[in-house]
Amino acid sequence: MANNYQYALITGGTSGIGYEIARQFAKHGYNLVIVARKEERLADVQMEFSDQFGIDVITIEKNLFEPNAAKEIYEEIKNKQLDIYALVNNAGQGQWGKFIETDLQRNLDLIHLDIVTPVALTWYFLKDMVRRNEGKILQVGSEVSKAPSPLLSVYGASKAFLLSFTEALINEVKDTNVTLTLLMPGATDTDFFRKADAEHTVNYREKELGSPEEVAEDAFEALMDGNRRIVSGAKSHVAMSAMLPDNLVAENTRKILEPSDKSEGREMSDHEPSQRERKVHENEPQEVKNKRP
């Protein structure tokens, strides 16, 4: 498809759902700005998409755990004199375990990554979109946006925040041509569970996981149509969350986040881009791994 010269900015665009959303934009002729932490993966994805789709792919190596990351990204975009037509706040992580048994700083870092950075990026780019009276924002939430999540408590709460935040902004910009969409995927076959130390859970080892490709297709279509919300791969779980009281939702959610007693089960994501990124992280020197948020 011919290049349409509009740019989409995707955080966490080298792996998982973010990679597949970036691919959707590229397939439809959009130029890309991809933000991620690893220069090696950024270079690989840049070459892949630019060669395959004939688009401009700009990469920004940025650690989104850092306090000024969102501002620095925005300033780099402005210095390049680019307008962002679509912003995808995709990057996010969780941490498995009972809250009081997890590391406090790790949880605070996750709050920054999962809440503060998307809020800041939305603030910077939404202002420009409203001024131009054009633009789209995709907030990547989760099925747990509506489900209190014991053993993944901070992550679940961060996704609940994004649901409320997005709905409020939809109302605030309703008289413009700017739209916001909340993506609520179910558990998806990415590297999320490894980063969250949750590969031993019932959900990961025993349950069927959604396809990143299908989630991205649903998300892109909903975003382009200007839909408020799209649930992908977990409609029954979300419906259950809407019908049951929160304490029962929390109890049911905990059951699938408990450790699995199965001796066999899923051990690694089947999603190839996620596998490639995992290998990059595994090959890091130990001193680099120890400093990672």
ABEGO torsion letter per residue (X at the ends): XBBAGBBBBBBGAABEAAAAAAAAAAAAGBBBBBBBABAAAAAAAAAAAAAAAGBBBBBBBBBAABAAAAAAAAAAAAAAGBBBABBBBABBBBBBEBAAABBAAAAAAAAAAAAAAAAAAAAAAAAAAAAAGBEBBBBBBBAAAABBBBGAAAAAAAAAAAAAAAAAAAAAAAABABBBBBBBBBBBBBAAAAAAGAAABAAAAABBBBBAAAAAAAAAAAAAAGBABBBBGAAAAAAAAAABBAAAAAAAAAAAABBBABABEBABBABAAAAAAAAAAAABBAAAAAABX
